[in-house]
Every structure is written in C-alpha cells, then in structure tokens.
C-alpha cells in the first residue's frame, strides 16, 4: 500500500480521497441511492471552494506569507462533506460563511504558528451558530460507507495512526450502541447502526488525525481521541445567550482540539540554513540554526514547508531529525536532516539543494514517538535501512553527549554496498555496528549477528518495504516489543 500511496504527498492523497468521496456522492445522488441533490452538492462545493480559497489568499496577503493552497482545498472538500448539498440561496450563503471562517481560523486561531482548532470543523460550527446552515454530515449513509471507510483506511495507514482512528470508532460505537441497547434494541443492530449511520468513520479518518492540530506523542493522541469520542457520544445542550450549544460531531472535534492544545503546546518555527555536508556520493546532510529554541526528543521528526512550484508531491515533507537535541559545550544548538539527493530528485529536493547559507525555511511541527527506552540499562537492537539511520544518529549522538552507557547494536542494511551513513556518529556512542545485505535480512541472520537479541528491544527505520522485512526478522529472531519508523518517500 505504501508503494502506491507514497507516490504523492499526504496532502495530495487526502485531496484524492476526498474527491473520491464527493464523486461517489454525486453518483449515488444522481441514481437516487442516497437522498441528496447532486447539482446542489456541486453548487455548494463550488461556493465553498471559492470562499475558502479566496479568503485564504486574502489573509495570506495581509499576513505577508505564502498561501498553502492544498490545505485550503482539503478544508473546502471536507466542508462540502458536512453541509447540506443544496443550491438554495441561504444554504449557499451559509456554506460560503463556513469556508471563510475556516480559512481565517488558520490565521486568527493560532498560537506561535500552530493551528489550535480544525479549520473545517470551526467553519461549520460557527456558520451553524448563525442559523444560516447546519452540519448534517450527509456522508454518513450505508451506501457511502465503503468509499468513506476505504479513504479513511488509506489516510490512517499512511500516517501510521490507525490505532487512533480505531480508538475513536470503537469508543463511539460502544458508548452510543450501549445507550441504544438499553432502549430495547438488539445489541447487534444497535452497534452496527452506529457504525453505519453516524459519521464516526469519516471523523476518524479525515479530521481527527489532521496533523497540525493533533498532539505529537501517542498517549496525547489517544487522550484526544477519547475526549472526542465522549463529546461525540454523550448528548448535551445549554444556552449561551440567544444561542443554543448542543452535541455535534464538529463541536466534539473542537473540544478534542482544545484538549490536544492544552497537553501539548507545539508551535511552528523558522530554520536558517547554516551549511551542508556530503554523507555519501548520493546523500547530504542539511544543518539549520533555529530562530528560537526547538524542544524535541531524539528520534522525532519535523515537517518542512518550502514554498515553490511543486510537483505532485507538494510543498511539505517530513524528515527525521538527525542531530542531538542538546548542543555540545560552546556550540549553538542546530537541527540537522539527512536525505538522499538523486540527480532527478523531487522538486522539493531540488529547491532545498538550491538554498544558499542563510536562507530561511519553515518547520510546521515536530512530532513522533520513536524514542529509545527511558531506562538506559535496557539493551536495544536498531535496524536501519539506508537513510533510515537518521533517527538513530540523533539518538546515539544524544547518548554520547550525555555520557550514557547503553548496550546498543546497530544493524545497518545499506542501500549501496559498503555505505554506512553516520558511521562516525554511531561508533562514537559506543554502539556495535553490524552490516547486513538486504537479501540476508532474516530472523536467522539477526540471531547470528546478535546472539543475545532475545533480551533486546527492537527498533527498525527505513522505507516501508525494509521496515516490514525488518520487523518480521526482529520478531522471528525473538526481539522484544519491536517499534517501527517508516517513510514513504520525499
């Protein structure tokens, strides 16, 4: 699956999935399978698209920043899945208001560059308060569930957040299904009806895991999913002046966003390029000086935003941080990333390679849970495929900086014969470095290279195919609690 979805950026994949959902809505509406007006849906989509993109362009000009148009397209497509598919004048006015509010929220409801609230949910909820429209989430019908579920699965798998989406779905089905069962319905009918008739799958796959508002650590993400599930499932209503606040999926998500912000006040930041160095003939390290201190943990990743005339993969990329979180004595802290630089690379890589020292780029977030055990006495085995060694370079550089004594074996599976990237960093930490050919990666070869592997916790990082093979090999060799960190390409 990664080999297919990895050909496009996460933003582009989301656009494709949402477009498929809306196209199915138009088709089923035209056939009379679902009760929506297909022309009304197209009219509403057009109005929302113009309003959202137009407001984003205007706000970006006022803020003197480069507008992120793909993000606005995604927001518009999501809103079109939530509002009434109608060409009635007031419905279109409400849809336009939702799009404008959603776009402006990305500039107004922020904290140090970080979105606090999901833009689409914000636009729909605020527009609903005016009485001009209301979120009906028309995609929550039995006929739409297959395409919605497929799209949600693709996105959750690509972002490695399937557990977060499943937690939301399971909790909502359990809470509401139990309530329905208590009214006399049979348990099977009750629980299945929640899955089919409530928009929980769409919420889980397309909105809950939106990266800018989701906190970085796994336990924080689980907490957010649980809060959204409870707010979604437990009915409430109360007046605030002339406005009645009541249970809705969009409000449940906004409540979860606030909790996520409270437990993790992440923020975007700028990075100034200080220099580059060749890691090999085909790999380069880029080093940046952050314009403010950047708290991160060894093994985490950052997302770079590099506005340019982009190819199909878009203007943002995720990279594991290769440098240690702490700086050496007398040195200014830096953030480094290592990446392959083929001659015919992506537009993003070409733009990055063309940067001059002193150039500024923006990082939108730091996130990830690919961390070494807190107990330095716990032995580990790290399997790195090619450039997948970067999170291990960060971790072991930090081990050396702290003077920790860890029992670490690094099994490197080079992309090219004899190429061990960051070998100096790995060996300086005291780790034992072992090389294995890709064809030799198996449980048997790992046991031979690391005889005591059964007492070690396993980690594997690299491209999806290597990670899948490495995880299987580690488990077959008896490694404990294998953790993975894969990337689908740049």
N, C-alpha and C positions, 0 to 999 in steps of 0.2 A: 504493500500500500504506500509506504514512504517513497518508493522508487517512482511512483506515479504522481502523488501529491507534492513531492519535493521539487518538481519541475517549476512550480510557481511559488510566489511568496505567500505568506499566511494571509495577507490582506487580499491578494488576488483569489486565493482559494475560497475565502469567505464570500467574496463577491459572486463567484461561480455558484457556490452552494445556495446562496440566497436567490440568485437569478433563477436557478432550477426550481426552487420552491414557488416563486411567483409565477413562473411559466406554467407549472402544474396547476396552480390556482386558476389561471386564465383558461387553461384547457378544460379542467373539471367544471368550472363555472359555465363555459360555453356548452358543455354536454349536459348540463343540468344535474350533474352528480352532487355538487355542493351548491348551497343556496346563496351564491354571490353573483353580482353583476360584473362580468368580465370587462366590459367597457368602463364601468365605474372604477374597477381596480386599476386599469391602465391610466384613466384620467387622474385618479388620486396619486398614483405612482409618479406621473409627470409633474404634478403640482408639488409634491413633497421633494422630488429631486431638484427642481428649480429653486425652491425655497431654501433647502438645506445647503446646496452648493453656492447659491448666491449669497446667503448670509455668511457662509464660511469665507468666501472671497473678500467680502466687505470687512469682516472682522480681522482677517489676516492683514489686509492693507493698513487698517488702523493700528494694529499691533506691530506692524513692520516685520512680519515673519512670512516665511514661505508657506502657503496653504497646503495642507495634506489632503489632497482631493480624494484619494482612495478611501480614506477614513470617512469622509463625508458621504461618499457613495454607499458605503456599508451602512452608515446611520440611516440614510434615506430608505434603503431597501428594507431594513428592519422595521422602520416606522410603517412602511407600506404593508407589512405583515400583521400589524397590530390594529390599525384603524379601519373603520367601515369602508368597504370598497364601494364608493358612491360618487356619482358625478353631481349630486345636489350642491348648490352654491355654498350653503353654510358648512356642509361636510368638507368641501374643498378648502374653505377658509380655515376651518379647524385643522385640517391636515397641513396647510401652509404654516400656521402658527406653531404646530408641533415641530416641523422641520427647522424653523427659525430659532425656536427656543433650544432645540437640540444642538444646533451649530454654535450658538452663542455660549452655551454652557461650557464648551471646550475652552473658552477664553475667560469666562467670568467665574465659573465654579471650579477653581483650580487652587492648588497650594504648591508654590515653588515649581511650577511646570507640570504637576501631576493632576490629572482629572480626578475629581472626587466622586462624581456621580456618572452612571452610564448615560451617555447623551440621548440615546433613543428613548429610554425609559423616562428620562427627565422631560423631554419634549412632549411625550404622550401624556404623562401625568399632569403637567402644568396646563396643557391645552384642555385636558378633561376638567380641570378646576374651573375653567371659564364657561363651561357648558356648550362650547362650540362643537366638541366631538367627544368621543369616549373610546378607550381601548377595549376592543371586543376580541382581539386575538383570533381572527377568523381562521387561522391556520390550524386551530385545534379541532379537527374533524377526523373521523376514522379514515376517510379516503385520502386525506393529506398526510396521515401519519407515516406511511412508508418513505416518502421523499424527505419529510422533515427529519425522521429518525436517521436516514442514510446521511444526510448533510451534517446532522449533529455528530454522528459517529466519526465521519471524516475529520471534522474540526477538532473533536476531543482527542482523537488518536494522534493527529498531527501535533497538537500542543502538549501531549502526554498528560492530559487532565481528565481522562476517562473516569477515574475514581471520584473526582469532584462532581462531575455531572451525574454519575450513578448515585452518589450520596444524596443529591438533591431529589432526584426522581424517586428513590426508594423511600425517603422520609415523607415526601408529599403523598405518595400512594398509600403509605402506611397510616399517616395521620388522617387524611380525608377518608380513605377507604374504611378505616375503623369507625369513624363517625357515621358513615353511610350504613355500615353493617349494623350498628346499634339501632338504626331506624327500622330494621327488619329485612333488609336486603340480604341475599346470599353473599357470602364472602367473595366468591369468585367473580360474580357480577359486579360487586362493589369495587373491588380493586382494579379489575380490567377497565371499568368505566372511567375511573380517574385517569388511567394512563392514556385512554383514547380521547376523552372529551375535555381534558384540561390541558393548557398549553405548557405543561411542565417539561416536555422533551425539547421544545423549541427554546424555552427559557434556559435550560441547562446547556444546550449545545451552542447556541448562537449569542447568548447575552451574559450569562453568569461568568463565563471564563474569559470575557473581554480583558485583554492583558493589562491595559492601562489602569483599570480600577481594581484588579484582583491583587491581593497582597502577595509578597514574594515567597513566604515559607508555607510548607504543606499544611501544617496544623492551622495556620491562619486561614488558608483556603477552605479547609474542612469546616472551620468555625463559621466562615462566611456562608458556605452552602447550607449549613444547619440553620443559621439565622433566617436566611431567605426562605427555607422550607417551612419554618414555623410561621413566619409572617404571611406566607402564601396560603397556609392551610387553616389558620385559626381566624374565624370571622371576627371583625371588629368594626365599629363605626363611632365617630364622635364629631360634634360640630366644632368648627373653628370660625367664630363669627357667622357670616352667612354661608360658609362653605362646609359641606359635609365630607369628612375624611373617612374612607372606608377601604376594606380589604380589596386589593387588586394585585395582579402579578407585577405590574410595573412599580407599584409602591413597595412591594416586598423586596424587589431587587434594590431599590434605592435605600431601604433600611439596611440591607446587607452591605451596600457600598459604604455607608456611614460607619458601620462596624469595622469593615476592612480598613478604612482610613484611620480609625481610632487605634487599631492594633499595629498598624504599620504605616508610618508617615513617610512613605517614599517620595522622592522628587526627582525631576529631571535635572540635568546639569550639562555644562559645556566642557569640552575637552580640547586642549590646544596641542597640536602635533609637535613633538619635540624631536623626533627622529625615527629612523627605521634601521633595521639590520637584517641581513640575509640569514635565515636559519638553514637554508639549503639552496641549491640552484632553483628550486620551484616553490619555496616557502619563505615568507617575510614576516618579521615582527614589526608592528607599529606601536610606538610608545607615545603616550599623551600625558600632559600635565593637566589635571582637572582644575577648573577655575575656582572650585571650593572643595573642601574635604569630602571624599566619597566613601561612606562606610559600606564595606562589603566583606563577605567571608570567602576564604579560599575555596574555589570550586564553583562559585556562582558565575552567572553570565550577565552581559549587558546588551541592550538593543541600541544600535547606532542609527541615527536618522541623517541621511546625506542627500539633500535635495539636488536632483539633477534630472536630465532627460533619461528616464529609466526604461529598462527593458521590462519584460513581462513579470520579472521578479520584484519590481517595486523599488522604493527608496529607503527601506529599512532592512537591517539584517541583525541577527542575533549572533554574538560571539562569546565564547568562554573567555574569561579574564585569565591571562597567563602570568600576571605579576602577583607578588605577595601583597596582602592588604596593608602590612606595616612597612615603613621605609627604613632603610639602613641608617645608622647614625651619620648625621651630617648631610643626608640626602633628602631632597624634596620627594614626597610621595608621587608615584606615577602609576598609570594604568596602561597595561600592555595587552595587545591581542596578537595572536599568530594565525596566519591563514595561507592557504595555497594561492599562488599568483600565476595561473597558467597564461600563456600568450593570448589565447582567445577567451579571457575571463568574462564575467558578467559586467554590465555597465557600472554596477556598484563598485566592483573591484578596480575597474579602470579609473573611475573617479577618485577612489581612495588613493590609488597609486600616484595620481597626478597632483595630490595635495603637496604644497610646499610647507616646510617647517614654519610653525607659527599659525597655520590655518586652524580655524575653529570648526568643530563638528559637534553635534548634539547627541547626547545619550538620553533616551527617554525613560529608562528604568534599569535597575539591577535586580536580579531575582535568581531563584534556584535553591535546591536542597541537596545538591550533590556534594556533600561535605564529609570529611573524614570523621571517624568516631571521636567523640569528645575525650574519651579515655585514651591517652597516648600509649598505654600499655597494651591495647588491643592490636594484634598483628593484622596486617591487611595485604592483599594482593591486588594490584592495579593493572588492568589490561587496557592498553592504549593502541588504537588503530590510527596510524599516521598522524595527522594534525589533531586527532582526538587526545593527544597528550597534553594539550594546553591547560585543562583544569588541574591535571596532576602537577604540572610545572608550578602553578600558583600554590597548590597545597604544599608541595615539598620545598619550595622557596620559603614559605612561611615557617615550615618546620625548622629549616636551617636558621632563619632569622631568630626564632625563639630559643634555639639551642635544645629543642626537644629530642629525646631519644625514642624513635619509633622503629618498630620492626616492619619494614616495608620492602616488598618485592614488586618491581615494575616489569611487567611482561609487555614488550613493545612488538607490535605487528607492523613493520614498516610498509609504507605504500610503495617504496622503492628500495631495492636491495641495499642494505647497509646504512640506510638513512634513519638515524635515531634523533629526532628533533628534541632540542632542550636536554641533550645528554649531560651537558655540564651542570645544569640545574639539578637533574635527577641524582647524579652521583655526589654532588656537593652536600646533599641532605643525608648521605649515608645509606641511601636505598640501594638494593642489589638490582641491577638491570639485566634482564634476560631478553633475547631476541627470538622470535618465532616467525616462520613463514605463514602467510595466510592459509595455505593449504594444510599446515600442520596444527592449526588451532583446534584442539580437541581436549576432552577430559583426560585422556591418556597422556598426551604431551604435556599438559599442565601439571599433572601429578609427577611426571618425570622431572620437569624443570623446578617444581616447587613441592618437594616431598611432603612438607607439613601443611599443605594447602587446606586440609580439612579443619584446621584450627583458625584459619584466617577469614576475615570478612572480605567479600569480593566486590570489586568495582570494575566497570568497563565503560569506555568512552570512545566514540568514533562515529563513523557513518552507520546508518541503520542496519545494513546487512552485517557489518562487522560486529555491531553491538548484539544482534540476535545470535550470531555464532559464538561470540564471547560469553554471553550469558549462559547459553546451553553448555558450553565447555566448562565454565566455572561450576555450574550446578552438577554436572556429571563428575567433576573432579572432587566434589564434596565441599566446596567453599560455602561459607555461611552468609545468609542474607545478602544476596547479590543486588547491588544498586547499579543503575544504568544512566547514561547521559549520551543521547544521540542527537545528531543534527542531520537535517535533510538536504543540506547544500546551501550555498550562498547565492 
